Amino acid sequence: MSLLLTHLPVLPIVVPLVTGATMLLLRERHRRARVTLALASAVVQLGAAVTLLAFTTGLVPGAWAEGIGVYRIGGWPAPFGIVLVVDPLSALMLVLFATVALAALVYAVAHWDNPGQPFHSLLQFLAVGVNGAFLTGDVFNLFVFFEILLTASYGLVLRGLGSQRVKTGLNYIAVNLGSSALFLMGVALIYGITGTLNMADITRTLPALAPADRTVFDAGAALLGVAFLVKAGSWPLNFWLPRTYSGAVPPVAAVFAIMTKVGIYAVLRVGTLLGEDQLAAAILGGILFYTGLATLIAGSIGMLSARYLARFVAYSVVVSTGLLLATLGLGLEELTAPVLFYLATSVLTTAAFFMLTGMAERARLTHPQPESTAPAPKPFHVAFGVAAPDPYGLDEEVGTAIPLTMAFLGLVFVFCVLLVAGLPPLPGFIAKFAVLSTALGTNAANQAPVWLLTIAVLVSGFAAIFASSRLGMRLFWAQAARRVPRLRVLEAAPVALLVLVTFAMAAFAPAVMQFLQAASASLHDPDAYVQAVLGGAP
């Protein structure tokens, strides 16, 4: 195997780290170089993620045994060294993030790339944290990568002007700092009891713990669980999410579509590795189910109360989190593949919807303002040494009007609504149908939670249809006089691409589901994970 393929698992972390640090050295007048570096980094990350996905699915024969690859940083053997682990689930999440990040980056270049705000560097550092969280094989580095992605997200969420954005951004920072403190305390308790932070090694040492030590370990695991749920945006500590996501600029909100899913991924990864105790797993499942159900209900009410499209999309993220947590709380292995299908559909849909919001809101009627006698301020870019004309496209009328602009916006809006509501024939319906049919078809002893989930999912779908219809009529039909936005192809293409990817998921649903079932089987086989990471370690 070539040197490049040997070091392939670390590329999704190293490439954005080096790119982000390099772009910090470039001044504003070097915008073209920054954009070129950012796009090259995003393409390399997507290529690396797709290649890793091919390795885990066996498309490259003999690459990795059991479809699990282990990269030992510094060559140190586990559990003493830091390891990165690639399996079908982590590879899937890498591909999802790389796809959304590339689409958001292209979209941002067209209209939202303001001077004086290191958007490109922060996006690269966010990629370091997200990719690292999906790849890491130990709990402490999971905390480290969480902090990297959160630190970058703090700068991204505050990007732009306005006191409201600052207020919501500070709430977001405060909540996540609190959850990070819980996370760190949980890590400390686990390390104090087990003497290791490697997740595979923790799994191996659990059966030998004394009852008193196991109680302390469970307390640490509970703290981790609370931190994961906060970062996933679950009720009741998700009050920050709708305001933060709807207040962020559209490309940032689009990238944030996968941020809550990092918390879901952590619940899946840590829960399957450490949840061999059936009693503890049942208790955890009950907590997850009712927390998810409450989140689903709260998100549905929020969609009905939303007055603006961005707020509606933000509440749809809450609904997706609730459905995922409630389904996982049922504790049925057969549901993991449908859950992953819904997760992928939700990420792509909400990312496209947030970017659509940025274009559609420009079509709203703006009342003329009285003329001012004050001298016109200098263009914003002049303060940063950028020569005129302004290359950043800050004027809303910059760009070329594409034919049938409003028809394009309306059509994509309808597709996104169908995806969020889960109506046929798009993959939102396939995902929800797979979840509910699988849950109802199991022979679980207690079917009451399954019926509660079914009713909540159906009600949330009707709520999405009703709320989006009201918003769509106000946005596209209610105003007699409307300004038709002038869109760039770079704005429209990423949104159309994400929607087309969801269409492809629906068209090739059997093949996609087959892969997800293999990913589910790998996830629920901790012995294979432990053997791949530790091998013959003592």
MARMIFI-631260 format. One record per atom (N, C-alpha, C, O): y, x, z; residue in one letter. Coordinates in pm, whole numbers, plus 50000, padded with zeros to 5 digits. Last residue first. Layout:
MARMIFI-631260
YXZA...
//
This chain:
MARMIFI-631260
493744984952550P493064982652677P493744971852758P493304968552868P493574973952208A494364978852321A493644975752452A493014965252466A492474968351960G491614973752064G492354979052183G491854987852254G494764943551897G493644950951842G492714955451952G492204947252029G497204931251948L496684941052043L495554949451986L495394961152022L497714915451717V498784923151782V498214934351868V498684945651862V495264904351640A496074911451540A497114920351607A497374931451560A494434892351879Q493634903151822Q494444911151721Q494324923351716Q496414872751910V496264883152011V495494895051954V495864906551978V495924857051679Y497224863251700Y497104874951798Y497624885751772Y493324848251730A493584856351610A494914863751624A495034875351584A493794833551964D492904845151968D493134854251847D493134866551861D495354811451898P495984822951964P495104835351969P495624846451978P495524790551677D494434799951702D495004812451770D495114822851705D497584774951597H496764769951708H495524778551733H494594774451803H498574788751377L499394787451498L498564783551618L498794788451729L496554785351189S496854798951238S497634798251369S497394806151460S496764757851148A495514763451200A495724777451256A495144781051359A499364756551043S499054749951170S497784755651232S497724758051353S499004769850803A499934775450901A499664769551039A499734776551140A497244751950682A496784765550710A497684772350814A497204779550901A499004730550663Q497804729050744Q497194742650778Q496684744650888Q500814741250485L501244738450621L500064736150714L500124739450832L499284742350250F499774754650311F500154752350457F499854760650543F498904714850215Q497734723550232Q498154736850296Q497474741950384Q501484706050174M500794701950295M499554710450321M499214713050436M501964717549922V502784721450038V502074717950167V502044725950260V500064703949769A499974718549783A500774723349903A500334732149977A500994676949798P499634680949841P499504695949861P498894700349959P503734678449697A503444675849839A502024679649879A501854685349987A505174684049470F504014692449502F503604690649648F503174700249714F507224665449477A506354665849360A505064673649389A503994670149339A508484671249720A507844658149701A506844658549586A505764652749594A509394696949670M508484694749782M507764681449769M506584680249803M511124691349459A509924699249432A508914697649544A507704697149519A513124677949600F512364670749498F511054678049467F510004671849452F514034699249754T513374688049822T512574679649723T511494674749755T515154713949545V514044719749621V513294708849698V512064709049706V517224697049470L516114699049377L514904705249448L513764702249414L518904700449690V518314687249665V517114688449572V516104681849592V519574727249652L518854723349773L518194709649755L517064707449800L520954725249403L519744733249415L518914729149537L517694727749528L523204709749461A522204704349369A520884711949382A519804705949372A524454728349630V524054715249682V522974709149593V521964704049642V524934750249454P524064751749572P523584738449629P522434737349673P526624737449249A525274742549220A524414744349345A523254740249343A529164730749349A528204720049318A526774725349305A525824718649344A530464755549386E530344745749495E529214735749470E528424732849560E530314767949143L529734774849257L529624765849380L528804768249468L531804751148986V530364750648968V529674757449086V528584753349126V534394735149173R533854746549101R532344745049090R531694738649173R536214704749143L535124712649197L534844724649109L535034724348987L538774686449235R538444695949130R537424705749187R537754714149271R538554652149331P538584666449362P538184674849242P537374670749158P540704626549264V539404632049222V539434647049247V540264654049189V542184606049493R542314618749424R540924623849389R540064625149477R542714571449456R541894582349509R542134594749425R542264594149303R543474539149529A544034551549473A543304563249537A543274564649659A541754522149667A542134519049529A542664531449458A542354533949342A539024528449865Q540394532249833Q540684529749686Q539984534349596Q536334521549890A537334513749963A538754516749919A539634508249935A534414537649760W534824525049702W536084519049765W536824512049696W533804562049889F533784561649744F534374548849684F534814549049569F534184558850168L534504571550104L534654570249954L535524576649895L533384533450233R534754537450266R535154550050190R536314551750152R530754534350142M531694524750084M533134528650112M533994527350025M529734554650309G529794556550164G530754546950098G531484550850007G529864543050563L530664554850534L530804557150384L531874560950337L528034521850527R529424519150567R530324531050533R531414529150479R525724536350462S526274526550367S527724523550399S528564522750309S525294550750697S525674558050575S526234548550470S527124552450394S524624530050877A525804538450901A526244545650774A527434546450746A522294518850754F523464510650783F524714519250797F525744516250737F520554541150738I520924533650618I522214525850642I523124526150559I520334548851008A520874558250910A521334550950784A522384554150728A519144526051117A520474530051163A521124539651063A522324538651036A516664526850990F517584515750960F519014519151004F519974515750935F515714550651111G515874549850966G516824538550926G517674540350839G515604543151378S516544553751340S516764553851188S517864556751142S513554524151363V514914519851400V515934530351358V517004526951309V511404541051298L511804530351206L513234525651236L514014523351144L511334557251529V511564563251397V512024552751297V512944555251219V510794538451731A512044546351735A512364552351599A513514552651557A508254529251653I509384519951657I510694527551654I511624523651583I506794553351680T506864546351552T508064536951547T508794536651448T507064559051953L507634568051853L507784561151719L508794562951651L505654537152059L507064539252093L507744548251991L508864545551948L503134542451953W503864530651906W505354531551943W506204527051866W502554565852095V502594566251949V503374554351894V504164555751801V502544557452364P503584566752316P503694567152164P504794568552110P500204539752349A501544534652377A502634544452333A503594540052268A497644549152323Q498394547352200Q499834542652224Q500614541652129Q495654570052487N496814561552513N497654560852387N498304570552349N493624584952375A493294575052478A494444565252500A494214553452527A493514588552021A494054592152152A493784580852251A493734569152216A492454591151764N491744583251866N492224587152005N491414588852097N494874587951497T494094595651595T493464586051697T493894574651714T496504572951339G495104573951301G494254581851398G493034582351383G499054575251433L498394562451452L496904563251420L496124555151470L499584601751354A499604598051496A498854585051521A498104583851617A499394599651075T498484608551147T498414604851295T497334604751354T501454581451025S500084577750990S499064586551062S498014581851104S503704595951120L503314583351183L501874579551150L501144574951238L503714619350956V503764620151102V503204607451164V502334608051252V503694608850697A502604617550741A502554618550893A501464618550952A506104594750699F504854587350681F503664595750728F502744590550791F507904615950724K507804606050831K506504598050821K505884594950922K507334629750479A507214636350609A507044626250721A506154627650805A507854610550283I506514616550292I506314622850430I505244621450489I510584605650327F509604594950349F508204600750366F507444596350453F511584630650260G511854625350392G510884614150427G510414613250540G510924634749990P510054640550093P510374636150235P509534637650324P511294602549812L511684616249846L510884621449965L510244613550035L511154577349706P509944585749698P510204600249742P509414609149710P511274561650035P510544567149920P511464568349798P512444560949788P513374573050307L512954562550213L512234569050094L512534580350057L514604586050528G513154586350508G512654575350418G511644568950448G517234590350584A516654577750630A515134577550615A514454569850683A517594615350462V517814613850606V517114601350658V516484601650764V517014609250193L516264619550263L516384618050414L515394619350486L518894589750135L517474586350124L516614596550198L515604593050260L521204605450168V520964593950256V519494589950253V518904587150358V520894623449956C520884628450094C520624617150193C519904619050292C521094605949737F519864613549760F519784618349905F518724617449968F523724596749770V522604587349777V521304594749805V520494590349887V525134621049732F525234613749859F524064604049875F523474603249983F524534626349469V523984635249571V524054628649708V523154630349791V525984604949355L524554605949335L523904614849441L522854611449496L528634610349433G527974598049476G526474598749463G525744593949550G529094635049307L529174633949453L528434621549502L527704622149600L528764627049036F527924637549095F527904636349247F526844636649309F530824608349014A529444604048993A528464614249052A527454610449112A533044624149056M532724614149156M531294608849139M530644605249237M532884640148819T532834645948953T532394635749056T531494638349136T532524639948534L531954629648620L531794634648764L530724633548823L532734674948471P532654661048423P532004651848524P531054655648592P534694693848702I533454692048628I533374677548582I533904668648649I537704709848699A537104696748723A535844695348638A535924695648515A537934741348837T537814733748714T537124720548744T536074720248807T540324752949081G538994750949025G539044742648899G540104737648859G542434740549337V541954751949261V540574748749206V539744742749274V543254720849500E543204717549359E542784729349273E542754728349150E543404731049752E542324721749724E542194718549575E541144714049530E543904765249795D544474752749748D543344743349706D542444747449633D542354787549835L542664779249951L543264765849911L543144756149985L541134807949675G540924793849645G541244784649760G540524775049783G541434835049695Y540524828549787Y540344813649762Y539484807349824Y543254850249559P541894849449504P540944840949586P539764839749552P546524843349480D545554841949587D544144840649529D543854831149457D547884867149243P547634853849295P546494853449396P545614862049397P548894887949519A548914875049450A548424877149306A548574888149253A546834909749717A547854907549617A547744893649556A546644888249542A546484911950056V545834907349935V546904903649834V547774895449862V547314919150311G547374929050206G546674925150079G546294933750000G547434899150492F546254907750496F546194917450379F545154923350351F549614884050443A549584891350570A548414901050578A548414910150661A548964870850208V549884882250200V549824890650327V549954902850321V547444848350248H546734860650218H547634872850218H547144884150227H549224827250290F548454832350403F547854846050375F547744854350464F552484829850145P551044826850136P550264833950243P550594845150283P555274822350358K554584831350266K553114827550259K552554822550357K556664789050373P556084801150432P555424809750325P555054804950218P559704777050241A558244777150232A557704789950294A558244800750269A562334766550460P561814775550356P560294775950357P559674775350464P562874731450513A562594744850565A562054753550453A561384748650362A563084706050426T564134715250380T563904729450429T564634738550392T560364686650308S560984694550413S562014703950353S561824709150242S559494653550216E559864667150179E560604673950293E561364667550366E556864635350374P558274637050340P558584651550312P558024660650373P553654633350210Q554454636950325Q555914638450284Q556194642450171Q551494608150080P552504618450058P553334620750182P553674611250253P548184605050205H549504599050189H550544609950170H550474620150239H545184609250039T546134615650129T547514609950101T547964610049986T541954596450008L543374594549978L544214601650083L543974600150202L539234618949956R539904608650033R541384608249999R541984618449966R538054640049836A538344628549751A539094617549825A539534607849764A537404658050023R538604661149943R538984649649851R540074649349795R535004649550120E536194646550200E537474649550123E538534644050155E533194659949934A533504645649931A534764642450008A535524633549968A532974687250002M533514683149871M533974668749873M535034665449818M531984687150262G533174694950231G533794691250099G535014691950084G529664671750228T530774666550306T532064673950274T533124667750262T527964689150094L528494677650022L529704671850095L530664667550031L527334705750309M528134711150199M528714699950113M529834701150065M525874687550465F527094693550519F527974699250407F529194697750410F523744682250287F524654671450327F525954677050383F527034671950352F522374706450269A523004700950149A524044690350186A525104689650123A521554707750542A522384718450483A523104713350359A524304715650343A520004684850564T521244685550640T522134696750589T523364695450593T517864691950383T518684679950365T520024681250436T521074678850376T516694715350483L517274715250349L518234703550329L519284705050267L515884705750739V516794717250725V517474717050589V518694718450580V514124684450676S515344682150753S516344693450736S517534690850720S512024697450543T512834687350473T514154685150544T515194684050479T511044713550752A511564719650630A512464709950554A513534713750507A510254693250936L511224703450973L511864709650850L513084711050843L508284679150794Y509544672550828Y510624682650865Y511784680950828Y506364699550783F506884693650659F508214686850685F509164688350608F505874703151055L506464714250978L507024709150846L508064714050801L504704678251110V505934682351179V506634693551101V507844693251084V502344679150954P503424669750921P504754673150988P505814671050929P501114701351108A501454702750966A502504692350922A503484696250859A500794689851367T501634701551347T502044703151201T503204705951173T499054669151413L500444665651381L501294677851346L502424676151300L496654678851497E496724673651361E498154670551317E498424669451198E497024684251766E497064695451672E497214690551528E497834697351446E498994666051977L497904664951881L498044676051777L499054677051708L501044661452167G499994671152195G498804670652101G497704674352141G503294646752175L502034639252173L500834648452191L499744643952226L505364664752149G504994660452284G503714652252288G503114650952394G505794666051879L505084677151943L504614673352082L503574678052128L507254642051859T505954643451792T505144654851853T503944653351875T509534648052009A508664636952049A507284638051985A506274635352050A510594669451860L510164671451998L509214660352043L508204663052108L511124657051609L510244668651619L509714670451761L508514672651780L512914636551678L511634633151617L510654644851630L509474642751659L515064651551785G514334641951866G512974638651809G511994637851882G515894666151559T515404673151678T514584663751765T513514667551814T516754644951397S515614653251355S515034661051472S513824662451483S518914635451550V517764626751525V516554635051485V515444632551533V520634657551534V520124653351664V518874644651646V517894646251719V521184656551262V520514668351316V519904665151452V518784669351482V522594632851255S521284633051190S520494645351231S519264644951236S524954640451375Y524024632151453Y522654631251386Y521654629051455Y526014654551156A525714661651281A524754653451367A523834659151427A526404633750976V525404644050944V525024651751070V523854655151089V528464619951112F527194613351083F526084623551055F524974622251106F530484638951105R529924635251235R528574628051217R527654630051297R530984639450830A530494651650896A529874648351032A528864654351070A531964613250783L530694617450726L530134629650798L528934630350823L533224594151057Y533404603750949Y532054609250907Y531114609850987Y532444578051257R533514573051170R533734582151050R534384578250953R529474569051421A530214579351347A531234573051252A530914563851177A527834550951544S529224551751591S530074561351511S531284561951531S525384554751423L526044541751409L527514542251450L528334534751397L524824580751510M525034578151367M525754564851346M526634563851260M524494575851788G525604583951740G525874581851592G527034581251551G522124561451787I523364554851833I524584562551783I525574556651742I520464582351698S520604570051619S521864562451658S522584557451571S520674600851909G521154604351775G521354592251688G522304591651610G519484586252116A520894590152127A521474593751991A522604590251960A516864584352015I517654572152037I519144575552043I519964568651983I516134611552010L516084603451888L516934590851901L517654587251808L516364618052279T517214624752181T517284616852052T518344615451991T514334602152386A515724599752427A516694606152329A517734600352298A512174614752260L512444600652234L513874597152272L514564590052198L512304640752369G512504638552226G512834624152193G513674621552107G511744634352635T513014640752601T513324638852454T514454635652417T509194624052601Y510264614952646Y511644621152626Y512614613952603Y507814647152497F507814634252429F509004625652472F509744620552387F508244668152681L508724669352543L508824655652476L509804652852406L506964657452905I508394660552910I508974661252770I510044655852742I504324655352808G505054643452851G506554645752856G507324637052816G503774682652757G503794673052648G504534660352684G505284654952603G503824693253015L504824697652918L504924687752803L506024684852756L501554680053114I502864677753176I503984681553080I504964674253064I499594690652943A499824676152947A501194672853007A501904664052958A499764717753003A500074713352866A500354698352863A501224693752790A498914717853267A500294721753238A500714717153098A501854713053077A496254709753216L497124701653301L498584704853273L499404695853257L495274730353051Q495354716652999Q496264707853083Q496984699453029Q496374761352973D496134752853090D496344738353048D497454734353015D497294773552746E495854771152754E495494762552874E494404756852877E499914779952638G499574766552689G498104763852695G497664753152655G500904802552521L500784802552667L500274789452723L500194787952845L500894798052245L500334810452299L500044809652448L499064815352496L502124773452210T500744775052164T500104787752220T498894788052240T504684778552325G503814767952378G502364769752335G501464767652417G505794798452168V505464801552307V504504791152363V503604794552440V505954783851918R505334796951930R504884799752073R503714802952097R507244759051973L505944759551908L505234772851936L504054772951972L509634767852092V508744758752166V507334759252107V506354759852180V510674782951880A510324789552006A509384780852089A508444785952150A511134762651692Y510164773251662Y509724780251791Y508544783151808Y513164748951825I511884742251799I510794752551771I509674751351819I515144768851816G514624764251944G513294757051930G512404758852012G515494769251542V515034781551607V514484778151746V513484783751789V516564744851488K515144746451458K514614759751510K513394761451522K519214748051537T518434740651637T516944742351614T516144741351707T519814762651300M519964768751432M519154761351538M518484767651619M519814751351052I518544757051097I518634762651239I517614766951293I522394742951022A521344732951010A520004738151060A519154730351104A524174763651013F523774759051146F522684748451141F522084745251244F524684764250743V523814774550800V523314770350937V522174773250974V526394741850736A525164741950657A524184752350710A522994749650720A528524749850895A527684738750942A526364738450866A525324735150923A529524769350719V529024773250851V528104762350906V527034765350957V530354753850501P529284763850484P528704768650616P527504771550624P532334735250636P531054731050577P530014741950555P528854739650589P533524745350960V533744744250816V532384742150749V531374746950801V532934724351250A532814737051177A533084734751029A532894723750977A532884698551346G534154705551344G534114718651269G535164723751229G530224691151339S531154683851252S532514690651244S533234688751146S529204709251528Y528754709751389Y529714702551295Y529994707351185Y530644701751762T530654715451711T530274715951564T530964722251484T530104674651799R531474679251781R531534693151719R532374695851634R527244674551819P527944666851714P529364671851691P529804673051576P526714694352041L526274696051903L527074687751802L527554693551705L527414689652303W528204699352228W527904698852078W528754702651997W525534673252408F526854667452383F527724676752299F528654672252233F522964679152480N523344681552340N524714675852307N525024673652190N521614675052716L522534686252708L522894689552563L523094701152528L519624656352759P521014651652764P522054662652747P523254660152761P518534659652417W519244651752518W518754656052656W517574659152671W518554691252243S517904679252295S518774672452400S519644678652461S519104714652094G520004703152087G519374690352138G519624679652083G517784738252115A517314729152011A518194716751998A518064709151902A518954749052337K519284755152208K518804746552091K519354747451981K517724732652526V519184732552512V519574738052375V520424732352307V515054739952488L515464726252460L516974725152446L517464717552362L515064766852568F514714763452430F515194749452395F515694747152285F515724763852841A516624771252751A516334767852605A517264766052527A513454749952930V514774743552938V515754750452844V516524743852775V511484769652882G511444756852813G512774749752814G513194744152713G512234789853059L512264792452915L512304779352837L513044777952740L511724775753294L513094779953264L513244783153116L514254779753054L508944773653270A509764761453270A511214764753239A511874757353166A508154800053294A507934793353167A508774780553157A509254777053049A508844803653565G509524811353462G509374804953325G510334804353248G507004785653677A508434783653699A509244791153594A510214785853540A504614797453601D504954784353546D506424781153564D507044774753479D504764820653761F504774821753616F505174808453551F505974808253458F504514809154012V505754815953977V505884817353826V506954815553769V501884799653984T502984790354013T504314796453976T505164789853916T500454823053952R500524813653840R501644803453860R502274799053764R500624834054203D501334840554093D501474831153974D502484831353904D498964816154337A500364817454377A501184823854266A502304819654238A496464820054199P497154807054198P498634807954236P499464801354174P496494851054006A496174843454127A496944830254126A497964829254058A495564856853666L496604855053767L496064847053886L495294837653869L493784859053459A493504867253578A494534865353689A494414871453795A494694843753244P493524838953320P493284846753449P492634841553540P496984859653147L497134847053221L495884843053300L496024839153416L496634881852988T496634883853133T496684870853212T496444871053333T496764872752724R495534879052771R495464880052922R494384879352980R499384863452708T498284854052688T496974859752742T496174852452799T500714887852737I500854877552840I499714867452829I499144863352931I500024899652495D499514905552619D499634895752735D498764895252822D501434883452316A499974884252306A499364889852435A498314885252479A504054888452403M503484875052413M501974875052403M501304867552473M505154913752613N504504911052486N503764897752494N502944895752584N505924919352861L506734909452790L506184906352652L506684897552582L504344925053181T504464927153037T505344916352977T505494905553035T503874917653440G504084931853412G504174935153264G504094946753226G503564891953538T502544897153446T502684912053420T501704918453382T505704888553723I504344884253756I503304891053668I502264895453718I508004899053609G507664902753746G506244899153783G505634905953866G508044886053361Y507764900453366Y507354904853507Y506474913253523Y508664859953446I507414862553374I507064877453380I505904880953401I511174863953565L510054859053645L508724862053576L507764866153642L512674872853341A512504881553458A511324877053544A510554885453591A512594850353173V511984862853129V511724872153247V510674878553254V514064832553334G512674829753302G511934842253257G510794844653297G516554845153329M515844843653456M514374840653433M513514845853505M517144842753056L516974856053114L516254855353248L515424863853279L517364814553033F516394821952952F516094835453017F514934839253032F519554809553197L518234804153231L517124811653158L516084814753216L521484822853041A521214827353178A519864822153226A519114829553288A521424807252812S520984821152803S520694826952941S519774834952957S522534783652904S521124783652867S520594797852854S519414800252882S525184793152947G524374788053058G522894788053026G522074791953109G525904799552687L525874810152787L525044805852907L524304813852964L525814774152573N524824783952532N524774796052625N523724802252641N527994761652700V526644756152713V525604766752679V524604768052750V530154778252616A529824776652758A528394771652777A527664776852862A530164775352336I529934788552396I529484787052541I528544793752584I530754748052311Y529524753552254Y529164766852318Y528004769352352Y533294747552426N532194739952486N530844745252439N529904746652518N534634763352238L534494768252375L533394760552451L532654766452530L534514746652013G533864759652011G533654765252150G532624771252177G536084725352090T534654723052073T533894736252070T532764737052117T538554739852099K538034732552215K536534730452204K535794733352298K538864749551838V538784758951950V538164752252072V537334758252141V539044725651698R537934734751670R537764744751783R536634748051820R541414715751806Q540174708451829Q538964717251803Q537984716651876Q543404732951715S543054733351856S541744726251884S541014730051976S543164751351411G543174738651481G542694739651624G541704746351652G541344769551153L542514766751234L542344753451306L541504745251269L538504792151124G539424781851079G540544779651178G540684787151275G535764797451330R536414800951205R537264789351156R536794777951148R534254791951544L535684792351567L536464795651440L537694796551443L531734795051442V532144781551478V533644780751504V534254770151489V531614822851402L531574813751288L532084799851323L532784793651244L531654833451662G532724836651568G532764827051451G533854823451406G529274822051754Y530534819451824Y531724822251732Y532674814551725Y527314832651590S527674818551571S528964815051644S529684806051601S527064858351693A527614856551558A528074842151536A529094839751472A525944851051939T527214858251935T527874857051798T529074854851788T523544839251855L524564831151922L525924837951919L526944831451898L522174860751744L522534849451658L523604840751722L524474835351653L521984876751975I522654881751854I523074870151766I524214869751719I520524860652150E521904864252184E522664869652063E523864867252050E518074859452014F518824847152041F520284850452069F521184843752018F517374886152033F517734880851902F518444867351915F519324864251835F516884887552311V517874896152248V518324890352114V519524889752085V514794868752348F516094866752413F517174874952344F518274869952321F512874882252199L513264868752158L514614865252220L515464859452154L512644904652353N513354905952225N513654892552163N514594891352084N511214892652562F512544898252587F513304899752456F514494896652449F508784884352445V509704874352498V511104880152516V512094873352487V507614897052128D507714897352274D508874888752321D509834886352247D507604897451854G506344894751920G506414895652071G505374895052137G509884884051608T509574891951727T508264887551792T507874875951787T510514867351392L509554878151373L509094884751503L508004890551506L512414848451456F511194843851390F510114854651387F508934851451379F514404864751563A513754854851650A512464849751589A511504847151661A515154879051332G514494885951443G513784876451537G512694879451586G516404858751185N515184865051134N514424872351244N513194871951248N518574853751364V517634843151326V516324849151277V515244845251322V519884879151387G519374871951503G518324861651467G517294860751534G520484885351118V519734894751201V519094887451319V517904889151347V522064863451046A520744865150984A519874874951063A518664873051073A524324869451195L523564857351227L522154858251169L521174854251233L525134891551053F524664893451190F523904881151240F522964882351319F525884878450815Q524814888550813Q524264890750954Q523044891850971Q527954862450905L526774856050848L525604865750843L524454861850865L529774881950981L529184873351084L527934866351032L526964864651106L530424892350728S529784900850828S529104892350935S527974895250975S531614869650607H530424875850550H529694884550651H528464884250659H533824863350774F532744853750753F531474860750706F530384858050758F536064874750935P534904882050882P533684873050863P532654874950927P539164865650832Q538074860650915Q536774866350859Q536404863050746Q541074874050653G541364876050795G540264871250887G540394872551009G540804848050401P541054861650446P541294862250597P541664852250659P538104824850345N539474827650386N539644842250427N538724848250482N536214810150153D536214824250191D537644828650227D538304835350148D535804785350049W535994786450193W536084800750243W536044803150364W535224783049774H536384776049829H536724779649972H537854777250015H533174799449671A533964791149581A535244785949644A536254784549575A531864811549878V532644820049789V533584811649703V534664816149667V530384790649990A531574795550060A532464803849969A533694803349981A528254788049807Y529194776949827Y530494781849891Y531574777549850Y526954812249851V527514809349719V528544798249729V529604798949666V526244807750122L527094818950084L527734816649948L528934818949932L524554785650113A525824784650185A526774795850147A527994793850140A522404796749966A523144785349913A524514784149980A525514781749913A521584816950145L522044820550010L522864809249950L523914811649889L520844801350367A521914811250379A522454815150243A523664816650227A518694786050267V519914779350312V521084789250318V522204785850279V516864807050209T517284797550106T518604790850144T519524790150062T516534819450457A517074827150346A517584817850234A518604820650172A515374798550609F516694803750643F517314811250526F518504809650499F512924794850467L513874783950486L515274789150514L516244784950451L511724820050492V512074814950360V513104803750371V514044803150292V511374821050772L512194831150704L512644826250566L513794828050528L509614799950809M510954798850866M511894809150803M513074806350783M507334810450676L507954798050630L509384796850681L510284793150605L506804832550842A507184834750703A507854822350644A508834823550570A506074819551079S507284827751078S507744830550935S508944830850909S503704806350982L504834798951037L506114807151032L507144802250986L501934827350890P502454817050799P503664809450852P504574806350775P503314856951052D502204847851023D502754836750935D503954836650906D504244887551165V504454878151055V503184869951037V502114875451011V505804903951428V504584897151384V504954886951277V505854878751296V506784934651558L507174923051479L505914917051421L505044924351371L506874950551878V506164946651757V506864934751691V507454926251757V507484978252078I508034965852024I507324962751893I507184971451807I504864991752293G505964992252198G506414978452155G505804968352191G502824984252464F503874993152514F505084993652420F506204995752466F500534969752409P501754962252444P502924970952486P503924965852537P500894983552081A501124972452173A500154973952290A499044979052270A501865017652011P500875006852015P501294995952112P501954998652213P504595028551814W504025027151948W503025015651948W503305005051893W505955031851578G504545035551581G503885034251716G502745038351732G508485022151563G508315035451621G506885039951627G506605050951675G507184990251570I508404998151560I508205011351633I507805011651749I504664977551395R504884984351523R506074993751510R505975004251445R503984947651258Y504784959651234Y505154965651369Y505864959451448Y501364928251140V501994933851259V502714946651221V502124955451159V500434897750985G500844911650973G501604916051097G502394908451152G497914875750912I498874879551017I499164894451002I498254902751006I495724866750762G497074862750723G498134865950825G499184859550826G493334878050835E493684865250898E495094860550863E495614851450927E494604909350734A493474901650785A493974889350858A494934890050934A496634914250454W496564912850599W495344904650637W495084894150578W495744920950185A496964926250245A496874926150397A497014936550461A493594910650043G493364922350127G494594928050194G494534938750254G495544896849779P494224898749843P494164911749923P494624922249879P498144878049801V497954892349780V496654896049850V496664898249971V497794852749885L498024854549743L497964869249703L497744872549586L497514847750155G496384853850086G496574855149937G495614858449866G499654839250297T498834828850236T497644834450160T496834826950106T500974862050377T500304854050480T499394843450421T498464838950488T502004871750134F501044879750209F500264871050308F499054872550323F503814851650068A502664853949981A501584862050053A500394859550036A505644855550272L504924842850265L503684844250178L502624838750209L506604880450198L505864879150324L505064866150327L503944865750377L507924872449963T506804881849956T505954881150083T504724881250076T509914856050068V508914850249978V507694859349967V506564854549962V511334875150218A510704863650285A509634857450198A508554854050247A512254892650019A511354897650123A510614886150191A509424887150219A513924874849875G512774881249811G511764886349912G510554884749893G515804868750073L514984858150017L513734863949950L512634858649966L516904894250115Q516234887150225Q515334876050174Q514224874250224Q517974899249862V516904907949914V516154900950027V514924901650035V519934879149855V518844878949756V517674887549804V516524883649789V521594887250066A520934874250072A519754873549974A518704867950007A522474912249970S521694911450093S520934898350101S519754898150139S523914904049744A522744912849729A521854912249852A520634911849840A525934888949867L524984882449777L523734890949757L522614885749755L527224909450015A526664897750082A525614890849995A524534887250043A528054927249813L527124931649916L526434919749983L525224919950006L529834909949676T528674915749607T527614920349707T526434917849688T531724904949873V530934893949821V529674899149751V528594893449766V532754930949908R532124923850019R531224912649969R530094911050017R533814936049655A532734944549706A532004937649821A530774938349830A535804916549644R534714916249547R533534924749593R532384920849574R537564924149851R536774911849862R535594911749766R534494907549803R539234944249935H537964947549872H537014935549876H535824936849902H541324935750079R541564937349937R540284940949860R540254940749737R540384936750340E540454923850272E540644925350122E540174916950045E538194965850371R539404958050395R539394945250310R538544943350224R535114974450519L535854971250397L537064962550430L536954953050507L533674976950746L534504988450709L535364985750586L536244993750552L532124954750760L533194955950858L534144967350824L535294967450869L530164959950574M531264951250534M532404951450635M533544948650598M528354975450725T529104981450614T530314973050577T531384978550550T527314956650903A528074967850956A528914974450846A530044978650871A525994939550719G527084934650803G527944945750858G529164944550861G524054957450610T525074951150525T526264946250607T527404948550569T522494963850834V523224974550764V524344968650678V525444974150673V521574937650893L522244945750993L523084956750927L524244958550962L520274928250662P521544922050703P522294930050808P523524929550813P518114948850665V519034946850552V520324939850594V521404944950565V516684946350909V517454958550879V518494956050770V519624960750781V515464920850898I516344924451009I517254936150971I518454935750998I513924919150668P514824907950700P515744910750818P516724903450837P512414944350692L513554943050601L514464931050634L515684932550628L510154944750842V511384947850912V512614946050823V513744946250873V508014939150666P508334929750775P509654932550845P510224923350904P507964962050483L508514949250442L508844939950560L509884933450556L506854986650512H508014983550597H508644970050563H509744966950609H504844985250321T504494988250459T505604984150554T505354978950662T506234981550086L505454970350138L505054972550282L504934963050359L507375007350066L508234995550076L507464983750133L507974976750220L505135023950039L505985025250157L506855012850176L507055008350289L502235005549919S503405014049905S504235014050032S504075005650120S498805008550000M500005000050000M501255008950000M501315018750074M
//
